[in-house]
Amino acid sequence: MKQRRYPAAKLGPIVVAGAFLLFWWLERRRPLRYAVESPAVRQSRNAAVAALAAATVHLVERPVVEPLARLAQRRGWGVTARLGGSEWLRTVAALLLLDYTLYLWHVLVHRVPAFWRFHVVHHVDRDLDASTAVRFHFGELAISVPWRAMQVVAIGVRPAELKLWQQALLVSILFHHSNVRLPARAERWISRVVMTPRLHGIHHSDVEAVRDANWSSGLTIWDWLHGTLSTGPPQPAITIGVEPYHEEEDVSLARILAMPFSRVRRGITAAPSR
């Protein structure tokens, strides 16, 4: 079967790089929150964590997930392969299901204590900006591979759809992690469709009861449907981070890389509860 190609996927790396530069510029023109740490120090730390994460994706995830997508296409696996209608209908269904199952995975990494030990590295960042979007512990990327493989097989994700989704997801997470203050009217309208910086800032609150919401990585419809969408407290009332880790020495590069494998402070060993 001939693989369908999408022009947008070819432009993906350019779009992602352009989005990062745009958000980086807007963060300096229209900041949503004031910085706690030196941006240069913190963003350098995040870049190092992101480099290890990218290496893990290249060495662990891609050799598993991409061949599975090709196999799913050849064998006709997954629910989308059973859909009638146009190719575009199947692609839209695949992208929606990928987004929804990522919502479920996000809930799991907060709820399951063993997963939260890795995901907390993302949350202990004391500021929130576009660099936080790529700050995930390499261990979290490794343990997510079986879930990603399940997504591909169960949904029937084809290679071109997988690449398109990955690139769209990266732009989305760069956007809602960015420290950009949107105009109030634009914020209200955009948040009806996709996760925004203000909504995701609530999810990065150091208060467990507050951050236990706004799980969507793309479309906000999943939070609407599950009743987990929160407009929460105003942004100035939110402290970004995790309560036991508010000092700069607590979040040094060496400490956050060792965090999932070390004795962790009270409040981190167990997943947050409602």
C-alpha positions as a printed NumPy array, in Angstrom:
array([[  0.   ,   0.   ,   0.   ],
       [  1.336,   3.384,  -0.954],
       [  2.024,   5.572,   2.064],
       [  0.076,   8.818,   2.133],
       [  2.213,  11.916,   2.624],
       [  1.219,  15.255,   4.078],
       [  2.998,  18.436,   2.953],
       [  2.68 ,  19.881,   6.474],
       [  4.781,  17.036,   7.861],
       [  7.699,  18.002,   5.576],
       [  7.568,  21.562,   6.87 ],
       [  7.262,  20.366,  10.459],
       [ 10.838,  21.025,  11.65 ],
       [ 10.724,  24.547,  10.216],
       [  7.333,  25.22 ,  11.829],
       [  8.528,  23.893,  15.202],
       [ 11.706,  25.983,  15.135],
       [  9.738,  29.046,  14.062],
       [  7.187,  28.495,  16.835],
       [  9.917,  28.248,  19.469],
       [ 11.535,  31.482,  18.283],
       [  8.157,  33.241,  18.162],
       [  7.221,  32.193,  21.699],
       [ 10.718,  33.06 ,  22.969],
       [ 10.29 ,  36.568,  21.532],
       [  6.728,  36.989,  22.838],
       [  7.806,  35.875,  26.309],
       [ 10.033,  38.933,  26.428],
       [  7.414,  41.276,  25.027],
       [  4.3  ,  40.049,  26.882],
       [  5.311,  37.926,  29.917],
       [  2.521,  36.209,  31.821],
       [  4.567,  35.639,  34.996],
       [  7.704,  37.189,  36.511],
       [ 10.833,  35.015,  36.518],
       [ 12.058,  33.49 ,  39.771],
       [ 15.384,  32.137,  38.521],
       [ 17.947,  33.549,  36.118],
       [ 16.528,  32.672,  32.669],
       [ 19.987,  31.904,  31.268],
       [ 20.829,  29.443,  34.051],
       [ 17.438,  27.749,  34.053],
       [ 17.094,  27.491,  30.293],
       [ 20.603,  26.032,  30.008],
       [ 19.58 ,  23.395,  32.557],
       [ 16.401,  22.675,  30.622],
       [ 18.36 ,  22.375,  27.384],
       [ 20.608,  19.728,  28.966],
       [ 17.601,  17.721,  30.197],
       [ 15.963,  18.091,  26.769],
       [ 19.108,  16.835,  25.02 ],
       [ 19.053,  13.622,  27.067],
       [ 15.33 ,  13.264,  26.383],
       [ 15.868,  13.712,  22.642],
       [ 18.608,  11.079,  22.658],
       [ 16.243,   8.68 ,  24.432],
       [ 13.532,   9.266,  21.834],
       [ 16.046,   8.624,  19.055],
       [ 17.57 ,   5.505,  20.61 ],
       [ 14.585,   3.935,  22.403],
       [ 11.26 ,   5.246,  21.099],
       [ 11.789,   5.659,  17.352],
       [ 13.198,   2.117,  16.766],
       [ 10.   ,   0.717,  18.327],
       [  7.223,   3.097,  17.341],
       [  8.076,   3.912,  13.728],
       [  8.371,   0.261,  12.59 ],
       [  5.104,  -0.459,  14.41 ],
       [  3.391,   2.334,  12.472],
       [  4.618,   0.839,   9.188],
       [  3.467,  -2.615,  10.3  ],
       [  0.075,  -1.276,  11.388],
       [ -0.373,   0.248,   7.935],
       [  0.548,  -2.967,   6.134],
       [ -1.589,  -5.23 ,   8.35 ],
       [ -4.564,  -2.904,   8.662],
       [ -4.406,  -2.809,  12.442],
       [ -6.331,  -0.431,  14.675],
       [ -9.767,   1.109,  14.969],
       [ -9.171,   3.695,  12.257],
       [ -8.551,   0.946,   9.71 ],
       [-12.174,  -0.096,  10.237],
       [-13.54 ,   3.324,   9.365],
       [-15.196,   3.907,   6.061],
       [-15.092,   7.2  ,   4.224],
       [-12.179,   9.242,   2.994],
       [ -8.515,   9.049,   3.906],
       [ -8.859,  12.432,   5.547],
       [-11.553,  11.098,   7.873],
       [ -9.228,   8.332,   8.985],
       [ -6.396,  10.798,   9.547],
       [ -8.565,  13.154,  11.602],
       [ -9.792,  10.218,  13.697],
       [ -6.206,   9.048,  14.284],
       [ -5.069,  12.518,  15.387],
       [ -8.037,  12.912,  17.745],
       [ -7.483,   9.496,  19.31 ],
       [ -3.758,  10.155,  19.718],
       [ -4.56 ,  13.397,  21.508],
       [ -7.123,  11.734,  23.771],
       [ -4.921,   8.786,  24.71 ],
       [ -2.104,  11.229,  25.515],
       [ -4.535,  12.947,  27.902],
       [ -5.028,   9.572,  29.6  ],
       [ -1.27 ,   8.997,  29.801],
       [ -0.798,  12.421,  31.376],
       [ -3.316,  11.534,  34.071],
       [ -1.478,   8.249,  34.694],
       [  1.943,   9.857,  35.165],
       [  0.401,  12.   ,  37.884],
       [ -1.652,   9.241,  39.506],
       [  0.823,   6.315,  39.506],
       [  3.563,   6.935,  42.091],
       [  6.304,   5.172,  40.104],
       [  5.527,   7.318,  37.048],
       [  5.176,  10.515,  39.073],
       [  8.754,  10.129,  40.341],
       [  9.908,  10.732,  36.759],
       [  7.266,  13.262,  35.735],
       [  7.939,  15.429,  38.788],
       [ 11.21 ,  16.492,  37.126],
       [  9.077,  18.394,  34.634],
       [  7.034,  20.019,  37.399],
       [  9.836,  21.122,  39.723],
       [ 10.898,  23.771,  37.212],
       [ 10.465,  26.962,  39.273],
       [  9.487,  29.016,  36.23 ],
       [  7.363,  28.066,  33.255],
       [  8.237,  28.946,  29.675],
       [  8.759,  27.342,  26.274],
       [ 11.951,  25.639,  27.481],
       [  9.895,  23.735,  30.08 ],
       [  7.99 ,  22.137,  27.196],
       [ 11.01 ,  19.98 ,  26.349],
       [ 12.203,  19.415,  29.929],
       [ 11.245,  15.772,  30.514],
       [ 13.437,  13.257,  32.304],
       [ 14.92 ,  10.706,  29.917],
       [ 13.474,   7.967,  32.138],
       [  9.954,   9.271,  31.597],
       [ 10.451,   9.118,  27.835],
       [ 11.711,   5.536,  28.144],
       [  8.813,   4.285,  30.272],
       [  6.312,   5.919,  27.908],
       [  7.406,   3.749,  24.955],
       [  4.988,   0.854,  25.688],
       [  2.113,   3.337,  25.919],
       [  3.116,   4.982,  22.643],
       [  3.363,   1.546,  21.005],
       [ -0.127,   0.727,  22.289],
       [ -1.443,   4.002,  20.827],
       [ -0.038,   3.199,  17.405],
       [ -1.31 ,  -0.392,  17.296],
       [ -4.747,   0.152,  18.867],
       [ -5.535,   3.291,  16.872],
       [ -3.888,   2.131,  13.644],
       [ -1.605,   5.133,  13.269],
       [  0.217,   5.267,   9.949],
       [  3.761,   6.697,   9.637],
       [  2.724,  10.   ,   8.039],
       [  0.015,  10.491,  10.678],
       [  2.483,   9.73 ,  13.451],
       [  4.926,  12.335,  12.175],
       [  2.195,  14.929,  11.663],
       [  0.895,  14.381,  15.205],
       [  4.351,  14.52 ,  16.779],
       [  5.097,  17.846,  15.118],
       [  1.689,  19.339,  15.934],
       [  2.049,  18.154,  19.541],
       [  5.445,  19.797,  19.88 ],
       [  4.083,  23.133,  18.663],
       [  1.136,  22.781,  21.056],
       [  3.252,  22.086,  24.125],
       [  5.66 ,  24.89 ,  23.243],
       [  2.644,  27.206,  23.091],
       [  0.9  ,  26.274,  26.326],
       [  4.139,  26.086,  28.321],
       [  5.23 ,  29.489,  27.059],
       [  5.233,  32.486,  29.373],
       [  3.086,  34.537,  26.993],
       [  0.254,  36.775,  28.158],
       [ -2.502,  36.632,  25.574],
       [ -5.132,  39.368,  25.24 ],
       [ -8.085,  38.463,  27.486],
       [-10.591,  38.055,  24.651],
       [ -8.164,  35.954,  22.577],
       [ -7.428,  33.805,  25.624],
       [-11.116,  33.067,  26.176],
       [-11.688,  32.023,  22.586],
       [ -8.468,  30.034,  22.106],
       [ -8.94 ,  28.155,  25.401],
       [-12.25 ,  26.803,  24.116],
       [-10.283,  24.804,  21.569],
       [ -6.692,  24.25 ,  22.746],
       [ -4.708,  24.459,  25.958],
       [ -3.315,  27.945,  26.608],
       [ -0.421,  29.294,  28.712],
       [ -2.768,  30.577,  31.414],
       [ -4.664,  27.279,  31.726],
       [ -1.49 ,  25.212,  31.741],
       [  0.053,  27.535,  34.294],
       [ -2.694,  26.357,  36.662],
       [ -1.588,  22.761,  36.062],
       [  1.96 ,  23.737,  37.105],
       [  0.841,  25.17 ,  40.457],
       [  2.759,  23.963,  43.523],
       [ -0.587,  23.254,  45.223],
       [ -1.674,  19.669,  44.505],
       [ -5.388,  20.429,  44.539],
       [ -4.875,  23.191,  41.978],
       [ -2.541,  21.364,  39.577],
       [ -4.808,  18.31 ,  39.535],
       [ -6.568,  19.709,  36.448],
       [ -6.03 ,  20.828,  32.835],
       [ -4.394,  17.601,  31.67 ],
       [ -4.893,  18.14 ,  27.938],
       [ -1.803,  18.501,  25.778],
       [ -3.695,  19.638,  22.712],
       [ -7.471,  20.02 ,  22.546],
       [ -9.217,  21.167,  25.724],
       [-12.292,  19.093,  24.863],
       [-10.907,  16.152,  26.849],
       [-10.807,  18.233,  30.033],
       [-14.295,  19.527,  29.269],
       [-15.636,  15.994,  28.817],
       [-13.991,  14.616,  31.962],
       [-14.784,  17.632,  34.122],
       [-11.105,  18.358,  34.74 ],
       [-10.944,  21.81 ,  33.152],
       [-10.178,  24.55 ,  35.657],
       [ -9.923,  28.291,  35.12 ],
       [ -8.491,  28.261,  38.62 ],
       [ -6.911,  31.085,  40.579],
       [ -5.527,  34.119,  38.731],
       [ -1.998,  33.683,  37.46 ],
       [ -0.349,  36.047,  40.006],
       [ -1.731,  33.841,  42.796],
       [  0.022,  30.742,  41.43 ],
       [  3.491,  29.633,  42.498],
       [  5.073,  27.482,  39.811],
       [  6.816,  24.307,  40.934],
       [  6.389,  21.603,  43.577],
       [  6.124,  22.638,  47.209],
       [  9.148,  20.827,  48.733],
       [ 11.465,  22.058,  45.929],
       [ 11.395,  25.849,  45.97 ],
       [ 15.106,  26.596,  46.385],
       [ 17.517,  26.875,  43.45 ],
       [ 19.841,  24.22 ,  44.881],
       [ 16.901,  21.798,  45.   ],
       [ 16.565,  21.851,  41.219],
       [ 20.181,  21.768,  40.047],
       [ 20.871,  19.645,  36.975],
       [ 22.524,  16.853,  38.968],
       [ 19.679,  16.708,  41.483],
       [ 16.823,  16.619,  38.996],
       [ 18.507,  13.911,  36.925],
       [ 18.945,  11.808,  40.07 ],
       [ 15.509,  12.669,  41.498],
       [ 13.578,   9.596,  40.221],
       [ 16.259,   7.278,  41.615],
       [ 16.85 ,   9.055,  44.927],
       [ 15.054,   9.309,  48.216],
       [ 12.47 ,  11.951,  47.545],
       [ 10.894,  14.405,  49.913],
       [  7.48 ,  14.031,  51.435],
       [  4.754,  14.893,  48.957],
       [  6.63 ,  13.462,  45.961],
       [  6.717,   9.727,  46.751],
       [  2.967,   9.462,  46.231],
       [  1.038,  10.734,  43.271],
       [ -1.107,  13.803,  43.976],
       [ -4.658,  13.053,  45.048],
       [ -7.877,  14.913,  44.567]])
